[in-house]
């Protein structure tokens, strides 16, 4: 188990922008910015670039995120009420479908399928939960979040693709503006360049850009989807970041994800690792490769932990950064 530390400020102010790729299967994905097909080969993350851009634009961001982390640790210690103790939190979702081609203008059924996946994964009713190894079953969490589709907004754009610069979140740059991010989870579905499957903004950032962005052919589990990412887990992963979860390996060799019951991981895991996958970290723990916050393929991630649930609860608790959604 890992001891939580709040002294490493650099670990507390990540923003997430995650690319999924598959080590074993090289598959064509969406067109890149110049119209050439993007090939996805494995899952990686460009969070540092996003972080630096947002810190440069908003020097107060680091302080806000540090305050959020301090509050989170107090909540985990039981010093503030737990928002998830007495029931389920319901989050209304606005899905912005920003499309350049007919294929990118995904169907209502595909959008609804993603909402269904989020409800299954965060409600621990996913059909593959039976695969959780016995060694992790005692911490396999029912997070207690319910998602409802409030509306779908469709907007055609002249842009062939978007990147992590939040252009898809702004009408003036070919995207679509967020709808009241204090009370709605905004999700943008679009074509992303450079093999990007999605990215999210952690609590503490600007409400104008708050939400989650997902590649159109990795969204939901219905439609013409990339084979390794056709179960809707890209959104499960990114919504986890939106709820203040870190990558399972702490974005460093044997790093700290600020969760006590997720064993230390040497680095990101890809594809479908066999169990047990033993870490090279101190004590050589068995890694929780099936956690939604690792980089494995959609079919090989199927659990959150109790410690991750505690972090999520703090986000929605009174005084938390998303408390309005917990009311």
C-alpha positions as CSV (number, residue, x, y, z in Angstrom):
1,X,0.0,0.0,0.0
2,X,1.1,3.6,-0.6
3,X,1.3,6.3,2.0
4,X,-0.6,9.5,1.0
5,X,1.6,12.6,0.8
6,X,0.4,16.1,0.3
7,X,3.9,17.7,0.3
8,X,4.6,16.9,-3.4
9,X,2.8,19.8,-4.9
10,X,3.8,18.8,-8.5
11,X,1.7,15.7,-8.1
12,X,-1.3,17.6,-7.1
13,X,-1.8,19.8,-10.1
14,X,-2.0,17.5,-13.0
15,X,-4.5,18.1,-15.8
16,X,-5.3,15.1,-17.9
17,X,-5.0,14.6,-21.6
18,X,-4.8,11.0,-22.5
19,X,-4.0,9.2,-25.7
20,X,-4.9,5.5,-26.1
21,X,-2.9,3.2,-28.2
22,X,-2.6,-0.5,-28.5
23,X,0.8,-2.3,-28.2
24,X,-0.3,-5.3,-30.1
25,X,-2.8,-4.0,-32.7
26,X,-1.9,-1.1,-34.9
27,X,-5.3,0.1,-36.2
28,X,-6.3,3.1,-38.3
29,X,-8.2,5.7,-36.4
30,X,-9.5,9.2,-37.3
31,X,-7.9,11.5,-39.8
32,X,-5.2,13.8,-38.5
33,X,-5.3,17.6,-39.0
34,X,-4.0,17.3,-42.5
35,X,-6.5,14.6,-43.5
36,X,-4.1,11.7,-43.4
37,X,-5.2,8.7,-41.3
38,X,-3.8,8.6,-37.8
39,X,-2.5,5.2,-36.6
40,X,-2.9,4.3,-32.9
41,X,-0.3,1.9,-31.5
42,X,-0.5,2.4,-27.7
43,X,-1.9,4.6,-24.9
44,X,0.1,7.5,-23.8
45,X,-0.6,10.9,-22.1
46,X,0.4,14.5,-22.8
47,X,-0.8,16.0,-19.6
48,X,2.3,18.1,-19.0
49,X,1.8,20.2,-22.1
50,X,-1.8,20.9,-21.1
51,X,-0.8,21.7,-17.5
52,X,1.9,24.2,-18.6
53,X,-0.5,26.0,-21.0
54,X,-3.2,26.3,-18.3
55,X,-0.7,27.4,-15.7
56,X,0.7,30.1,-18.0
57,X,-2.8,31.4,-18.8
58,X,-3.9,31.3,-15.1
59,X,-1.1,31.6,-12.5
60,X,-3.6,31.1,-9.7
61,X,-4.4,27.5,-10.9
62,X,-1.6,25.9,-8.9
63,X,-2.9,27.4,-5.6
64,X,-6.5,26.4,-6.3
65,X,-5.6,22.8,-7.1
66,X,-3.4,22.6,-4.0
67,X,-6.3,23.8,-1.9
68,X,-8.5,21.2,-3.5
69,X,-6.0,18.5,-2.7
70,X,-5.8,19.6,0.9
71,X,-9.6,19.5,1.2
72,X,-9.6,16.1,-0.4
73,X,-7.2,14.7,2.1
74,X,-9.3,16.1,5.0
75,X,-12.4,14.4,3.5
76,X,-10.5,11.1,3.2
77,X,-9.6,11.4,6.9
78,X,-13.3,11.9,7.7
79,X,-13.0,15.6,8.7
80,X,-15.8,16.6,6.3
81,X,-19.1,14.8,5.4
82,X,-18.9,12.2,2.7
83,X,-21.1,13.1,-0.2
84,X,-21.7,9.5,-1.2
85,X,-22.5,7.9,2.1
86,X,-26.3,8.2,1.9
87,X,-27.0,7.5,-1.7
88,X,-26.2,8.2,-5.3
89,X,-25.2,11.5,-6.9
90,X,-26.8,12.2,-10.2
91,X,-24.9,14.2,-12.8
92,X,-26.6,15.6,-15.8
93,X,-24.5,15.4,-19.0
94,X,-24.5,17.7,-22.0
95,X,-22.9,16.0,-25.0
96,X,-21.6,18.3,-27.7
97,X,-21.1,16.4,-31.0
98,X,-18.8,18.6,-33.1
99,X,-18.4,17.1,-36.5
100,X,-16.8,17.8,-39.9
101,X,-17.9,14.7,-41.7
102,X,-21.0,12.5,-41.6
103,X,-19.1,9.7,-39.8
104,X,-18.2,12.1,-37.0
105,X,-21.8,13.1,-36.5
106,X,-22.5,10.0,-34.3
107,X,-26.0,8.8,-33.6
108,X,-28.1,9.4,-30.6
109,X,-27.9,5.6,-29.9
110,X,-24.1,5.9,-29.7
111,X,-24.3,8.8,-27.3
112,X,-26.7,7.0,-25.1
113,X,-24.5,3.9,-25.1
114,X,-21.7,5.9,-23.6
115,X,-24.0,7.2,-20.8
116,X,-25.0,3.6,-20.2
117,X,-21.3,2.6,-19.9
118,X,-20.6,5.3,-17.4
119,X,-23.5,4.2,-15.3
120,X,-22.4,0.6,-15.4
121,X,-18.7,1.4,-14.6
122,X,-19.4,3.9,-11.8
123,X,-22.3,1.9,-10.5
124,X,-20.2,-1.3,-10.5
125,X,-22.8,-3.2,-12.6
126,X,-20.5,-3.7,-15.6
127,X,-20.7,-7.3,-16.8
128,X,-16.9,-7.8,-16.6
129,X,-16.7,-7.0,-12.9
130,X,-16.5,-10.8,-12.3
131,X,-13.0,-10.6,-13.7
132,X,-11.7,-8.6,-10.7
133,X,-9.0,-10.9,-9.1
134,X,-9.8,-12.2,-5.6
135,X,-6.9,-10.2,-4.2
136,X,-8.7,-6.9,-5.2
137,X,-12.3,-7.9,-4.6
138,X,-12.3,-6.4,-1.0
139,X,-11.6,-2.9,-2.4
140,X,-13.7,-3.2,-5.6
141,X,-15.9,-0.1,-5.3
142,X,-19.4,0.9,-6.2
143,X,-18.7,4.6,-6.7
144,X,-22.3,5.7,-6.5
145,X,-22.4,8.1,-9.4
146,X,-25.4,8.1,-11.8
147,X,-25.2,9.9,-15.2
148,X,-28.3,11.2,-17.1
149,X,-28.2,12.5,-20.6
150,X,-29.6,16.1,-20.4
151,X,-29.2,17.0,-24.1
152,X,-27.2,16.5,-27.3
153,X,-25.9,19.6,-29.1
154,X,-24.8,19.0,-32.7
155,X,-22.5,21.5,-34.4
156,X,-20.9,21.1,-37.8
157,X,-17.4,22.6,-38.0
158,X,-15.0,23.4,-40.8
159,X,-12.1,22.1,-38.7
160,X,-10.9,18.6,-39.7
161,X,-9.7,17.8,-36.2
162,X,-8.9,19.3,-32.8
163,X,-6.0,19.0,-30.3
164,X,-5.6,19.6,-26.6
165,X,-5.8,23.4,-26.9
166,X,-9.5,23.3,-26.0
167,X,-10.5,24.6,-29.4
168,X,-13.4,22.2,-29.5
169,X,-14.8,23.9,-26.4
170,X,-15.2,27.3,-28.0
171,X,-17.5,28.4,-30.7
172,X,-15.1,31.0,-32.0
173,X,-12.5,28.3,-32.7
174,X,-14.9,26.0,-34.5
175,X,-16.1,24.1,-31.4
176,X,-19.1,24.6,-29.1
177,X,-19.3,26.6,-25.8
178,X,-19.8,24.8,-22.5
179,X,-23.2,24.7,-20.9
180,X,-23.0,25.8,-17.2
181,X,-20.1,23.6,-16.1
182,X,-21.0,24.1,-12.4
183,X,-24.1,22.0,-12.8
184,X,-23.5,19.9,-15.9
185,X,-20.8,17.6,-17.1
186,X,-19.9,18.8,-20.6
187,X,-18.6,16.1,-22.9
188,X,-17.3,17.1,-26.4
189,X,-17.2,14.3,-29.0
190,X,-15.1,15.2,-32.1
191,X,-12.2,14.2,-34.3
192,X,-8.9,14.5,-32.4
193,X,-5.5,14.7,-34.1
194,X,-2.2,12.9,-33.3
195,X,-3.8,9.6,-32.1
196,X,-5.5,11.4,-29.2
197,X,-8.5,9.5,-27.8
198,X,-9.5,12.0,-25.1
199,X,-8.6,14.5,-22.4
200,X,-10.1,16.0,-19.3
201,X,-9.8,19.0,-17.0
202,X,-9.3,18.4,-13.3
203,X,-11.3,20.3,-10.7
204,X,-9.9,23.8,-10.3
205,X,-9.6,25.0,-13.9
206,X,-11.8,27.5,-15.7
207,X,-15.5,26.7,-16.0
208,X,-15.3,27.8,-19.7
209,X,-13.2,24.8,-20.5
210,X,-14.4,22.3,-17.8
211,X,-15.3,18.9,-19.0
212,X,-14.2,15.9,-21.0
213,X,-13.2,15.5,-24.7
214,X,-13.4,12.1,-26.4
215,X,-12.6,10.9,-29.9
216,X,-15.8,10.2,-31.9
217,X,-14.9,6.6,-32.7
218,X,-13.9,5.7,-29.2
219,X,-17.1,7.0,-27.7
220,X,-19.7,4.5,-26.4
221,X,-20.0,0.9,-27.5
222,X,-22.3,1.2,-30.5
223,X,-21.3,2.4,-33.9
224,X,-18.1,2.2,-36.0
225,X,-15.5,2.2,-33.3
226,X,-11.7,1.5,-33.0
227,X,-11.5,-2.2,-32.0
228,X,-9.4,-1.9,-28.9
229,X,-11.4,1.1,-27.6
230,X,-15.0,0.1,-28.4
231,X,-16.4,-0.4,-24.9
232,X,-16.6,3.2,-23.8
233,X,-13.8,3.1,-21.3
234,X,-12.0,6.1,-22.7
235,X,-14.8,8.2,-21.3
236,X,-14.8,6.2,-18.0
237,X,-11.1,7.0,-17.7
238,X,-11.3,10.7,-18.6
239,X,-14.4,11.3,-16.3
240,X,-12.2,9.8,-13.6
241,X,-9.7,12.6,-14.1
242,X,-12.6,15.1,-14.1
243,X,-13.5,13.7,-10.7
244,X,-9.9,14.2,-9.5
245,X,-8.4,10.7,-10.0
246,X,-4.8,10.3,-11.1
247,X,-3.2,7.7,-13.2
248,X,-2.6,4.5,-11.3
249,X,1.2,4.8,-11.6
250,X,1.2,8.4,-10.4
251,X,2.7,9.6,-13.7
252,X,6.2,8.6,-12.5
253,X,8.2,5.4,-12.0
254,X,6.6,3.9,-8.9
255,X,4.8,7.2,-8.4
256,X,1.9,8.1,-6.1
257,X,-1.6,8.3,-7.4
258,X,-2.7,9.7,-3.9
259,X,-4.8,6.6,-3.3
260,X,-4.0,4.2,-0.5
261,X,-5.5,0.9,-1.8
262,X,-4.1,0.9,-5.3
263,X,-0.7,-0.9,-5.2
264,X,2.3,1.0,-6.5
265,X,2.8,0.5,-10.2
266,X,6.1,0.8,-12.1
267,X,4.6,2.6,-15.1
268,X,1.6,2.6,-17.4
269,X,0.3,-0.8,-18.5
270,X,-0.8,-1.4,-22.1
271,X,-2.9,-4.0,-23.9
272,X,-4.1,-6.8,-21.7
273,X,-1.5,-7.8,-19.1
274,X,-1.7,-11.2,-17.6
275,X,-2.5,-11.6,-13.9
276,X,-0.6,-11.3,-11.7
277,X,1.5,-8.5,-13.1
278,X,4.3,-7.9,-10.5
279,X,5.6,-4.4,-10.1
280,X,9.4,-3.6,-9.8
281,X,8.5,-1.1,-7.1
282,X,9.5,-1.6,-3.4
283,X,7.9,-4.7,-2.1
284,X,7.0,-6.0,-5.6
285,X,3.3,-5.6,-5.3
286,X,0.8,-7.0,-7.8
287,X,-0.3,-4.1,-9.9
288,X,-4.0,-3.2,-10.3
289,X,-3.8,-3.3,-14.1
290,X,-7.5,-3.7,-14.5
291,X,-8.2,-0.3,-12.9
292,X,-9.9,2.2,-15.1
293,X,-7.1,4.7,-14.4
294,X,-4.4,2.5,-16.0
295,X,-3.7,2.5,-19.8
296,X,-4.9,-1.0,-20.6
297,X,-7.3,-1.8,-23.5
298,X,-11.0,-1.2,-22.9
299,X,-11.7,-4.9,-22.4
300,X,-9.0,-5.2,-19.7
301,X,-10.1,-2.4,-17.3
302,X,-13.1,-3.0,-15.1
303,X,-12.8,-1.6,-11.6
304,X,-12.4,1.4,-9.3
305,X,-11.1,1.1,-5.7
306,X,-12.6,2.2,-2.4
307,X,-9.8,4.8,-2.1
308,X,-10.6,6.2,-5.5
309,X,-14.3,6.4,-4.5
310,X,-13.2,8.4,-1.4
311,X,-11.4,10.9,-3.6
312,X,-14.4,11.2,-5.9
313,X,-16.7,11.7,-2.9
314,X,-14.6,14.7,-1.7
315,X,-15.1,16.4,-5.1
316,X,-18.9,16.5,-4.5
317,X,-19.0,17.0,-0.7
318,X,-20.0,20.3,0.7
319,X,-17.0,22.6,0.2
320,X,-15.7,20.4,-2.6
321,X,-15.0,21.8,-6.1
322,X,-18.1,20.2,-7.6
323,X,-20.4,20.5,-4.6
324,X,-23.2,22.1,-6.7
325,X,-23.6,18.8,-8.5
326,X,-23.8,16.9,-5.2
327,X,-26.8,18.9,-4.0
